[in-house]
Amino acid sequence: MSWLRWFGWAVVGIGCGAVVMIPWVLGNGRGDEVGEGVIVAAICFTVGGAILYFTRRRVSGE
């Protein structure tokens, strides 16, 4: 697997971490940071998904 695919998976992992942190932030009374967590997660999932999509292995029939 190329370094770019590893980077794509790492970015998706950061997005998952941002999603997991949202309930913790809400539970600790920091509701103003929830929007930032959602934005970070959306950006990470979009960028990581795009990297994984464009670096996927092509099947010879496509």
C-alpha positions in Angstrom: 0.0 0.0 0.0 1.4 3.4 -1.0 2.1 6.2 1.5 -0.8 8.2 0.1 -3.3 5.5 1.0 -1.9 5.2 4.5 -2.3 9.0 4.7 -5.9 8.7 3.6 -6.6 6.1 6.3 -4.9 8.4 8.9 -7.1 11.3 7.9 -10.3 9.1 8.1 -9.1 8.0 11.6 -8.7 11.6 12.7 -12.3 12.2 11.5 -13.5 9.2 13.6 -11.7 10.7 16.6 -13.4 14.0 16.1 -16.8 12.2 16.0 -16.0 10.3 19.2 -15.0 13.5 21.0 -18.3 15.3 20.4 -20.3 13.5 23.2 -17.3 14.0 25.6 -17.3 17.7 24.8 -21.0 17.9 25.3 -20.7 16.1 28.6 -18.1 18.5 29.9 -20.2 21.6 29.2 -18.2 22.8 26.2 -21.1 23.0 23.8 -19.5 25.8 21.8 -16.8 23.5 20.5 -19.2 20.9 19.1 -19.5 22.8 15.8 -15.8 22.8 15.4 -15.7 19.0 15.9 -18.4 18.5 13.3 -16.5 20.6 10.8 -13.2 18.8 11.5 -15.0 15.4 11.1 -16.7 16.4 7.8 -13.4 17.8 6.4 -11.4 14.7 7.4 -14.0 12.3 6.0 -14.2 14.2 2.8 -10.5 14.5 2.2 -9.6 11.0 3.4 -12.4 9.5 1.4 -11.3 11.3 -1.7 -7.7 10.1 -1.2 -8.9 6.5 -0.8 -11.2 6.8 -3.7 -8.7 8.2 -6.2 -5.9 5.8 -5.1 -7.9 2.6 -5.2 -6.7 -0.3 -7.2 -8.5 -0.4 -10.5 -10.0 -3.6 -11.8 -9.0 -4.3 -15.4 -12.7 -4.3 -16.6 -13.3 -0.6 -15.5 
